[in-house]
């Protein structure tokens, strides 16, 4: 149990905040005043990254399947060479 305004009592919350801060710091380096626009990307990143405590991603634990990559369903078809290599 943790009390309000004292997140240091909850190690999991502290770890999430640390990861989120690092991600946002990297993502908004060029335009720091627009950090709020990156929150949905940060949420997706966190929920689709592997967690050693779970042995899976949080998305897989919650929905029992792997997450789609931004709605892209066919991961091999692209006419743009850079996108094809990224996929």
Biopython code that builds the backbone (N, CA, C, O; Angstrom):
import numpy as np
from Bio.PDB.StructureBuilder import StructureBuilder

atoms = [
    (1, "UNK", "N", (0.842, -1.183, 0.000)),
    (1, "UNK", "CA", (0.000, 0.000, 0.000)),
    (1, "UNK", "C", (0.885, 1.243, 0.000)),
    (1, "UNK", "O", (1.910, 1.284, 0.680)),
    (2, "UNK", "N", (0.493, 2.224, -0.744)),
    (2, "UNK", "CA", (1.207, 3.490, -0.742)),
    (2, "UNK", "C", (0.207, 4.620, -0.542)),
    (2, "UNK", "O", (-0.971, 4.488, -0.874)),
    (3, "UNK", "N", (0.678, 5.706, -0.011)),
    (3, "UNK", "CA", (-0.210, 6.831, 0.242)),
    (3, "UNK", "C", (-0.085, 7.866, -0.868)),
    (3, "UNK", "O", (0.898, 7.885, -1.609)),
    (4, "UNK", "N", (-1.069, 8.703, -0.969)),
    (4, "UNK", "CA", (-1.073, 9.750, -1.993)),
    (4, "UNK", "C", (0.092, 10.701, -1.786)),
    (4, "UNK", "O", (0.491, 10.991, -0.658)),
    (5, "UNK", "N", (0.622, 11.176, -2.893)),
    (5, "UNK", "CA", (1.714, 12.148, -2.909)),
    (5, "UNK", "C", (3.023, 11.604, -2.331)),
    (5, "UNK", "O", (3.938, 12.374, -2.041)),
    (6, "UNK", "N", (3.116, 10.294, -2.165)),
    (6, "UNK", "CA", (4.355, 9.669, -1.705)),
    (6, "UNK", "C", (4.673, 8.449, -2.564)),
    (6, "UNK", "O", (4.697, 7.325, -2.062)),
    (7, "UNK", "N", (4.922, 8.669, -3.887)),
    (7, "UNK", "CA", (5.172, 7.512, -4.763)),
    (7, "UNK", "C", (6.467, 6.783, -4.442)),
    (7, "UNK", "O", (6.675, 5.669, -4.923)),
    (8, "UNK", "N", (7.352, 7.387, -3.633)),
    (8, "UNK", "CA", (8.590, 6.709, -3.301)),
    (8, "UNK", "C", (8.338, 5.456, -2.460)),
    (8, "UNK", "O", (9.234, 4.625, -2.314)),
    (9, "UNK", "N", (7.137, 5.309, -1.908)),
    (9, "UNK", "CA", (6.827, 4.110, -1.136)),
    (9, "UNK", "C", (6.446, 2.943, -2.032)),
    (9, "UNK", "O", (6.340, 1.811, -1.562)),
    (10, "UNK", "N", (6.241, 3.205, -3.309)),
    (10, "UNK", "CA", (5.838, 2.164, -4.244)),
    (10, "UNK", "C", (6.928, 2.012, -5.302)),
    (10, "UNK", "O", (7.018, 2.831, -6.217)),
    (11, "UNK", "N", (7.746, 0.988, -5.190)),
    (11, "UNK", "CA", (8.872, 0.792, -6.099)),
    (11, "UNK", "C", (8.466, 0.604, -7.544)),
    (11, "UNK", "O", (9.170, 1.057, -8.447)),
    (12, "UNK", "N", (7.336, -0.063, -7.782)),
    (12, "UNK", "CA", (6.886, -0.289, -9.152)),
    (12, "UNK", "C", (6.514, 1.036, -9.815)),
    (12, "UNK", "O", (6.820, 1.252, -10.987)),
    (13, "UNK", "N", (5.864, 1.910, -9.080)),
    (13, "UNK", "CA", (5.513, 3.222, -9.619)),
    (13, "UNK", "C", (6.772, 4.030, -9.903)),
    (13, "UNK", "O", (6.867, 4.700, -10.931)),
    (14, "UNK", "N", (7.724, 3.969, -9.004)),
    (14, "UNK", "CA", (8.982, 4.686, -9.212)),
    (14, "UNK", "C", (9.695, 4.193, -10.469)),
    (14, "UNK", "O", (10.226, 4.997, -11.236)),
    (15, "UNK", "N", (9.710, 2.887, -10.683)),
    (15, "UNK", "CA", (10.375, 2.315, -11.861)),
    (15, "UNK", "C", (9.663, 2.743, -13.137)),
    (15, "UNK", "O", (10.319, 3.099, -14.116)),
    (16, "UNK", "N", (8.334, 2.714, -13.145)),
    (16, "UNK", "CA", (7.574, 3.154, -14.308)),
    (16, "UNK", "C", (7.860, 4.625, -14.602)),
    (16, "UNK", "O", (8.081, 4.997, -15.754)),
    (17, "UNK", "N", (7.857, 5.456, -13.568)),
    (17, "UNK", "CA", (8.147, 6.874, -13.755)),
    (17, "UNK", "C", (9.549, 7.081, -14.317)),
    (17, "UNK", "O", (9.752, 7.950, -15.165)),
    (18, "UNK", "N", (10.502, 6.306, -13.861)),
    (18, "UNK", "CA", (11.879, 6.415, -14.355)),
    (18, "UNK", "C", (11.943, 6.043, -15.838)),
    (18, "UNK", "O", (12.581, 6.746, -16.621)),
    (19, "UNK", "N", (11.298, 4.960, -16.227)),
    (19, "UNK", "CA", (11.290, 4.534, -17.630)),
    (19, "UNK", "C", (10.584, 5.572, -18.502)),
    (19, "UNK", "O", (11.076, 5.928, -19.573)),
    (20, "UNK", "N", (9.450, 6.045, -18.046)),
    (20, "UNK", "CA", (8.684, 7.027, -18.805)),
    (20, "UNK", "C", (9.464, 8.327, -18.969)),
    (20, "UNK", "O", (9.468, 8.916, -20.050)),
    (21, "UNK", "N", (10.113, 8.771, -17.919)),
    (21, "UNK", "CA", (10.909, 9.995, -17.994)),
    (21, "UNK", "C", (12.054, 9.845, -18.989)),
    (21, "UNK", "O", (12.322, 10.764, -19.762)),
    (22, "UNK", "N", (12.724, 8.715, -18.980)),
    (22, "UNK", "CA", (13.825, 8.473, -19.918)),
    (22, "UNK", "C", (13.316, 8.453, -21.351)),
    (22, "UNK", "O", (13.924, 9.059, -22.233)),
    (23, "UNK", "N", (12.211, 7.765, -21.588)),
    (23, "UNK", "CA", (11.644, 7.697, -22.932)),
    (23, "UNK", "C", (11.263, 9.088, -23.430)),
    (23, "UNK", "O", (11.618, 9.473, -24.544)),
    (24, "UNK", "N", (10.545, 9.835, -22.607)),
    (24, "UNK", "CA", (10.112, 11.168, -23.019)),
    (24, "UNK", "C", (11.287, 12.109, -23.225)),
    (24, "UNK", "O", (11.261, 12.956, -24.117)),
    (25, "UNK", "N", (12.305, 11.964, -22.412)),
    (25, "UNK", "CA", (13.496, 12.795, -22.576)),
    (25, "UNK", "C", (14.131, 12.569, -23.944)),
    (25, "UNK", "O", (14.554, 13.519, -24.603)),
    (26, "UNK", "N", (14.195, 11.330, -24.359)),
    (26, "UNK", "CA", (14.762, 11.017, -25.679)),
    (26, "UNK", "C", (13.836, 11.479, -26.805)),
    (26, "UNK", "O", (14.302, 11.986, -27.825)),
    (27, "UNK", "N", (12.543, 11.304, -26.621)),
    (27, "UNK", "CA", (11.596, 11.596, -27.689)),
    (27, "UNK", "C", (11.385, 13.087, -27.912)),
    (27, "UNK", "O", (11.162, 13.507, -29.047)),
    (28, "UNK", "N", (11.448, 13.888, -26.874)),
    (28, "UNK", "CA", (11.118, 15.303, -27.010)),
    (28, "UNK", "C", (12.345, 16.204, -26.976)),
    (28, "UNK", "O", (12.233, 17.405, -26.731)),
    (29, "UNK", "N", (13.480, 15.642, -27.214)),
    (29, "UNK", "CA", (14.720, 16.413, -27.152)),
    (29, "UNK", "C", (14.673, 17.659, -28.027)),
    (29, "UNK", "O", (15.121, 18.722, -27.597)),
    (30, "UNK", "N", (14.155, 17.559, -29.218)),
    (30, "UNK", "CA", (14.155, 18.699, -30.141)),
    (30, "UNK", "C", (13.036, 19.699, -29.858)),
    (30, "UNK", "O", (13.136, 20.858, -30.261)),
    (31, "UNK", "N", (11.987, 19.281, -29.183)),
    (31, "UNK", "CA", (10.859, 20.178, -28.918)),
    (31, "UNK", "C", (10.266, 19.872, -27.538)),
    (31, "UNK", "O", (9.206, 19.252, -27.451)),
    (32, "UNK", "N", (10.926, 20.292, -26.472)),
    (32, "UNK", "CA", (10.511, 19.897, -25.123)),
    (32, "UNK", "C", (9.163, 20.425, -24.659)),
    (32, "UNK", "O", (8.608, 19.899, -23.695)),
    (33, "UNK", "N", (8.621, 21.437, -25.305)),
    (33, "UNK", "CA", (7.333, 21.963, -24.857)),
    (33, "UNK", "C", (6.157, 21.113, -25.333)),
    (33, "UNK", "O", (5.026, 21.335, -24.898)),
    (34, "UNK", "N", (6.400, 20.154, -26.208)),
    (34, "UNK", "CA", (5.312, 19.333, -26.753)),
    (34, "UNK", "C", (5.345, 17.898, -26.230)),
    (34, "UNK", "O", (4.941, 16.970, -26.931)),
    (35, "UNK", "N", (5.825, 17.717, -25.001)),
    (35, "UNK", "CA", (5.969, 16.375, -24.439)),
    (35, "UNK", "C", (4.623, 15.662, -24.317)),
    (35, "UNK", "O", (4.570, 14.437, -24.424)),
    (36, "UNK", "N", (3.545, 16.398, -24.098)),
    (36, "UNK", "CA", (2.244, 15.752, -23.903)),
    (36, "UNK", "C", (1.758, 15.043, -25.164)),
    (36, "UNK", "O", (0.973, 14.100, -25.078)),
    (37, "UNK", "N", (2.214, 15.485, -26.326)),
    (37, "UNK", "CA", (1.823, 14.841, -27.577)),
    (37, "UNK", "C", (2.467, 13.463, -27.735)),
    (37, "UNK", "O", (2.022, 12.663, -28.558)),
    (38, "UNK", "N", (3.496, 13.185, -26.962)),
    (38, "UNK", "CA", (4.203, 11.907, -27.048)),
    (38, "UNK", "C", (3.705, 10.877, -26.040)),
    (38, "UNK", "O", (4.200, 9.750, -26.027)),
    (39, "UNK", "N", (2.752, 11.229, -25.207)),
    (39, "UNK", "CA", (2.313, 10.311, -24.162)),
    (39, "UNK", "C", (1.683, 9.030, -24.703)),
    (39, "UNK", "O", (1.902, 7.955, -24.144)),
    (40, "UNK", "N", (0.909, 9.123, -25.774)),
    (40, "UNK", "CA", (0.303, 7.899, -26.321)),
    (40, "UNK", "C", (1.375, 6.973, -26.886)),
    (40, "UNK", "O", (1.272, 5.752, -26.761)),
    (41, "UNK", "N", (2.406, 7.550, -27.509)),
    (41, "UNK", "CA", (3.526, 6.736, -28.003)),
    (41, "UNK", "C", (4.275, 6.095, -26.836)),
    (41, "UNK", "O", (4.677, 4.934, -26.911)),
    (42, "UNK", "N", (4.459, 6.853, -25.767)),
    (42, "UNK", "CA", (5.146, 6.329, -24.589)),
    (42, "UNK", "C", (4.342, 5.190, -23.963)),
    (42, "UNK", "O", (4.918, 4.197, -23.520)),
    (43, "UNK", "N", (3.040, 5.325, -23.924)),
    (43, "UNK", "CA", (2.185, 4.267, -23.389)),
    (43, "UNK", "C", (2.302, 3.004, -24.237)),
    (43, "UNK", "O", (2.434, 1.902, -23.705)),
    (44, "UNK", "N", (2.254, 3.170, -25.550)),
    (44, "UNK", "CA", (2.401, 2.021, -26.442)),
    (44, "UNK", "C", (3.758, 1.361, -26.246)),
    (44, "UNK", "O", (3.848, 0.137, -26.153)),
    (45, "UNK", "N", (4.807, 2.163, -26.184)),
    (45, "UNK", "CA", (6.161, 1.629, -25.991)),
    (45, "UNK", "C", (6.243, 0.811, -24.706)),
    (45, "UNK", "O", (6.751, -0.310, -24.708)),
    (46, "UNK", "N", (5.748, 1.371, -23.622)),
    (46, "UNK", "CA", (5.854, 0.687, -22.340)),
    (46, "UNK", "C", (5.051, -0.612, -22.330)),
    (46, "UNK", "O", (5.525, -1.635, -21.834)),
    (47, "UNK", "N", (3.850, -0.572, -22.871)),
    (47, "UNK", "CA", (2.978, -1.749, -22.842)),
    (47, "UNK", "C", (3.382, -2.838, -23.818)),
    (47, "UNK", "O", (2.910, -3.969, -23.706)),
    (48, "UNK", "N", (4.251, -2.520, -24.779)),
    (48, "UNK", "CA", (4.691, -3.541, -25.734)),
    (48, "UNK", "C", (6.153, -3.921, -25.564)),
    (48, "UNK", "O", (6.704, -4.642, -26.395)),
    (49, "UNK", "N", (6.790, -3.446, -24.495)),
    (49, "UNK", "CA", (8.172, -3.856, -24.248)),
    (49, "UNK", "C", (8.192, -4.991, -23.220)),
    (49, "UNK", "O", (7.340, -5.065, -22.334)),
    (50, "UNK", "N", (9.171, -5.860, -23.360)),
    (50, "UNK", "CA", (9.284, -7.054, -22.528)),
    (50, "UNK", "C", (9.578, -6.670, -21.081)),
    (50, "UNK", "O", (10.413, -5.803, -20.818)),
    (51, "UNK", "N", (8.891, -7.317, -20.147)),
    (51, "UNK", "CA", (9.116, -7.107, -18.721)),
    (51, "UNK", "C", (9.578, -8.432, -18.116)),
    (51, "UNK", "O", (8.885, -9.445, -18.213)),
    (52, "UNK", "N", (10.736, -8.412, -17.500)),
    (52, "UNK", "CA", (11.298, -9.651, -16.970)),
    (52, "UNK", "C", (10.441, -10.226, -15.842)),
    (52, "UNK", "O", (10.384, -11.446, -15.687)),
    (53, "UNK", "N", (9.784, -9.393, -15.062)),
    (53, "UNK", "CA", (8.941, -9.890, -13.973)),
    (53, "UNK", "C", (7.736, -10.665, -14.502)),
    (53, "UNK", "O", (7.270, -11.609, -13.864)),
    (54, "UNK", "N", (7.236, -10.267, -15.661)),
    (54, "UNK", "CA", (6.083, -10.938, -16.256)),
    (54, "UNK", "C", (6.481, -12.067, -17.193)),
    (54, "UNK", "O", (5.741, -13.034, -17.370)),
    (55, "UNK", "N", (7.657, -11.930, -17.788)),
    (55, "UNK", "CA", (8.075, -12.883, -18.800)),
    (55, "UNK", "C", (7.429, -12.612, -20.148)),
    (55, "UNK", "O", (7.613, -13.381, -21.091)),
    (56, "UNK", "N", (6.680, -11.534, -20.246)),
    (56, "UNK", "CA", (5.968, -11.126, -21.455)),
    (56, "UNK", "C", (5.843, -9.610, -21.434)),
    (56, "UNK", "O", (6.363, -8.934, -20.547)),
    (57, "UNK", "N", (5.143, -9.101, -22.430)),
    (57, "UNK", "CA", (4.811, -7.687, -22.406)),
    (57, "UNK", "C", (3.507, -7.507, -21.636)),
    (57, "UNK", "O", (2.706, -8.441, -21.579)),
    (58, "UNK", "N", (3.267, -6.339, -21.041)),
    (58, "UNK", "CA", (1.986, -6.123, -20.368)),
    (58, "UNK", "C", (0.789, -6.283, -21.306)),
    (58, "UNK", "O", (-0.275, -6.738, -20.886)),
    (59, "UNK", "N", (0.964, -5.913, -22.562)),
    (59, "UNK", "CA", (-0.116, -6.081, -23.543)),
    (59, "UNK", "C", (-0.472, -7.556, -23.700)),
    (59, "UNK", "O", (-1.650, -7.913, -23.731)),
    (60, "UNK", "N", (0.554, -8.420, -23.799)),
    (60, "UNK", "CA", (0.296, -9.855, -23.950)),
    (60, "UNK", "C", (-0.393, -10.424, -22.720)),
    (60, "UNK", "O", (-1.263, -11.285, -22.843)),
    (61, "UNK", "N", (-0.018, -9.959, -21.548)),
    (61, "UNK", "CA", (-0.636, -10.451, -20.320)),
    (61, "UNK", "C", (-2.107, -10.058, -20.266)),
    (61, "UNK", "O", (-2.956, -10.858, -19.872)),
    (62, "UNK", "N", (-2.405, -8.827, -20.660)),
    (62, "UNK", "CA", (-3.771, -8.328, -20.577)),
    (62, "UNK", "C", (-4.684, -8.891, -21.662)),
    (62, "UNK", "O", (-5.827, -9.254, -21.384)),
    (63, "UNK", "N", (-4.183, -8.966, -22.905)),
    (63, "UNK", "CA", (-5.036, -9.360, -24.029)),
    (63, "UNK", "C", (-4.752, -10.754, -24.580)),
    (63, "UNK", "O", (-5.439, -11.193, -25.502)),
    (64, "UNK", "N", (-3.771, -11.455, -24.048)),
    (64, "UNK", "CA", (-3.422, -12.822, -24.451)),
    (64, "UNK", "C", (-3.059, -12.936, -25.929)),
    (64, "UNK", "O", (-3.309, -13.966, -26.554)),
    (65, "UNK", "N", (-2.475, -11.888, -26.484)),
    (65, "UNK", "CA", (-1.959, -11.906, -27.858)),
    (65, "UNK", "C", (-0.940, -10.798, -28.004)),
    (65, "UNK", "O", (-0.901, -9.864, -27.202)),
    (66, "UNK", "N", (-0.116, -10.905, -29.033)),
    (66, "UNK", "CA", (0.874, -9.867, -29.292)),
    (66, "UNK", "C", (0.205, -8.634, -29.891)),
    (66, "UNK", "O", (-0.809, -8.736, -30.581)),
    (67, "UNK", "N", (0.778, -7.487, -29.620)),
    (67, "UNK", "CA", (0.215, -6.225, -30.114)),
    (67, "UNK", "C", (0.498, -6.044, -31.597)),
    (67, "UNK", "O", (1.535, -6.476, -32.101)),
    (68, "UNK", "N", (-0.438, -5.397, -32.291)),
    (68, "UNK", "CA", (-0.210, -5.007, -33.680)),
    (68, "UNK", "C", (0.783, -3.857, -33.685)),
    (68, "UNK", "O", (0.850, -3.080, -32.733)),
    (69, "UNK", "N", (1.537, -3.755, -34.737)),
    (69, "UNK", "CA", (2.507, -2.675, -34.858)),
    (69, "UNK", "C", (1.846, -1.486, -35.527)),
    (69, "UNK", "O", (1.888, -1.350, -36.750)),
    (70, "UNK", "N", (1.234, -0.623, -34.725)),
    (70, "UNK", "CA", (0.574, 0.591, -35.193)),
    (70, "UNK", "C", (-0.455, 0.307, -36.280)),
    (70, "UNK", "O", (-0.603, 1.098, -37.211)),
    (71, "UNK", "N", (-1.157, -0.793, -36.177)),
    (71, "UNK", "CA", (-2.204, -1.111, -37.125)),
    (71, "UNK", "C", (-1.722, -1.785, -38.386)),
    (71, "UNK", "O", (-2.540, -2.106, -39.249)),
    (72, "UNK", "N", (-0.421, -2.018, -38.534)),
    (72, "UNK", "CA", (0.109, -2.681, -39.721)),
    (72, "UNK", "C", (-0.089, -4.181, -39.530)),
    (72, "UNK", "O", (0.465, -4.773, -38.604)),
    (73, "UNK", "N", (-0.870, -4.782, -40.395)),
    (73, "UNK", "CA", (-1.154, -6.205, -40.242)),
    (73, "UNK", "C", (-0.285, -7.074, -41.141)),
    (73, "UNK", "O", (0.072, -8.186, -40.752)),
    (74, "UNK", "N", (0.061, -6.602, -42.316)),
    (74, "UNK", "CA", (0.887, -7.384, -43.232)),
    (74, "UNK", "C", (2.319, -6.860, -43.139)),
    (74, "UNK", "O", (2.672, -5.865, -43.773)),
    (75, "UNK", "N", (3.126, -7.538, -42.348)),
    (75, "UNK", "CA", (4.465, -7.041, -42.053)),
    (75, "UNK", "C", (5.514, -7.404, -43.092)),
    (75, "UNK", "O", (6.678, -7.568, -42.727)),
    (76, "UNK", "N", (5.182, -7.534, -44.311)),
    (76, "UNK", "CA", (6.186, -7.846, -45.299)),
    (76, "UNK", "C", (5.983, -7.111, -46.602)),
    (76, "UNK", "O", (6.819, -7.190, -47.501)),
    (77, "UNK", "N", (4.897, -6.410, -46.709)),
    (77, "UNK", "CA", (4.548, -5.764, -47.962)),
    (77, "UNK", "C", (4.655, -4.247, -47.848)),
    (77, "UNK", "O", (3.891, -3.611, -47.122)),
    (78, "UNK", "N", (5.602, -3.687, -48.567)),
    (78, "UNK", "CA", (5.723, -2.239, -48.653)),
    (78, "UNK", "C", (6.491, -1.901, -49.917)),
    (78, "UNK", "O", (7.448, -2.586, -50.279)),
    (79, "UNK", "N", (6.070, -0.852, -50.578)),
    (79, "UNK", "CA", (6.763, -0.434, -51.791)),
    (79, "UNK", "C", (7.878, 0.556, -51.488)),
    (79, "UNK", "O", (8.689, 0.858, -52.364)),
    (80, "UNK", "N", (7.931, 1.064, -50.266)),
    (80, "UNK", "CA", (8.973, 1.997, -49.864)),
    (80, "UNK", "C", (10.135, 1.201, -49.260)),
    (80, "UNK", "O", (9.941, 0.493, -48.271)),
    (81, "UNK", "N", (11.335, 1.303, -49.836)),
    (81, "UNK", "CA", (12.459, 0.480, -49.360)),
    (81, "UNK", "C", (12.786, 0.664, -47.873)),
    (81, "UNK", "O", (13.072, -0.315, -47.185)),
    (82, "UNK", "N", (12.750, 1.890, -47.375)),
    (82, "UNK", "CA", (13.069, 2.113, -45.975)),
    (82, "UNK", "C", (12.032, 1.488, -45.047)),
    (82, "UNK", "O", (12.376, 0.909, -44.017)),
    (83, "UNK", "N", (10.778, 1.610, -45.419)),
    (83, "UNK", "CA", (9.712, 0.999, -44.615)),
    (83, "UNK", "C", (9.810, -0.518, -44.690)),
    (83, "UNK", "O", (9.620, -1.200, -43.683)),
    (84, "UNK", "N", (10.101, -1.049, -45.863)),
    (84, "UNK", "CA", (10.228, -2.499, -46.007)),
    (84, "UNK", "C", (11.354, -3.034, -45.140)),
    (84, "UNK", "O", (11.193, -4.082, -44.515)),
    (85, "UNK", "N", (12.493, -2.344, -45.080)),
    (85, "UNK", "CA", (13.605, -2.815, -44.244)),
    (85, "UNK", "C", (13.254, -2.687, -42.762)),
    (85, "UNK", "O", (13.666, -3.525, -41.959)),
    (86, "UNK", "N", (12.486, -1.635, -42.382)),
    (86, "UNK", "CA", (12.084, -1.476, -40.995)),
    (86, "UNK", "C", (11.128, -2.595, -40.588)),
    (86, "UNK", "O", (11.233, -3.138, -39.488)),
    (87, "UNK", "N", (10.187, -2.941, -41.483)),
    (87, "UNK", "CA", (9.234, -4.009, -41.178)),
    (87, "UNK", "C", (9.948, -5.337, -41.067)),
    (87, "UNK", "O", (9.312, -6.361, -40.814)),
]
sb = StructureBuilder()
sb.init_structure("model")
sb.init_model(0)
sb.init_chain("A")
sb.init_seg("    ")
for serial, (resi, resn, name, xyz) in enumerate(atoms, 1):
    if name == "N":
        sb.init_residue(resn, " ", resi, " ")
    sb.init_atom(name, np.array(xyz, "f"), 0.0, 1.0, " ", f" {name:<3s}", serial, name[0])
structure = sb.get_structure()
